[in-house]
């Protein structure tokens, strides 16, 4: 009796082809994207990009988890969002041709895609589906940040954690998110702006409400809509 064989991990090129925006490109457009987009490994705690850098690429998370964060002059850290595999970011800065106004830090070992700005602008000029994707991306991101401001100013930590987890199931910003989130309580704390201990307490509250189940190595989401509606 022979043992079962594991399927090889998807290649970088396969991951590119499987993104929402890439599926609508012509073969010629996709060929150029594959040639010019490069992959980078960023270890846990490493910077994907730094505040103050001149933007030179559109960035995607192939594997791993990245937080978008900023540090005030007084040393206070603010996390804006977390980016899981399949997410792309930085289009606003590219369009405005500005320096980055935030840091992006890998919360775990991550594979990062970098599309040069000239390739990004070429797609914007030549692909109507890509342009539509970006309009949706910017609109969804705006809605996400409005929700984050509301959560930070008006909601308690339990509700904030619930909304934070639910936000990871935005099909446009985070395509392919599975109901078993392979995310640690420490990572949830980073993304939601809470300590690991406080995030753990919130997860216990949400588990008792039947919205999720804390498993070894991750969190099983049972009710995404319930997380969006939850209010302590």
Beta strands, then each sheet from edge to edge (+ up, - down):
strand 1: 38-42
strand 2: 47-49
strand 3: 57-63
strand 4: 65-71
strand 5: 77-84
strand 6: 88-89
strand 7: 103-106
strand 8: 110-116
strand 9: 180-181
strand 10: 212-215
strand 11: 218-221
sheet 1: 1+ 8- 3+ 6-
sheet 2: 2+ 7- 4+ 5-
sheet 3: 9+ 11- 10+
end
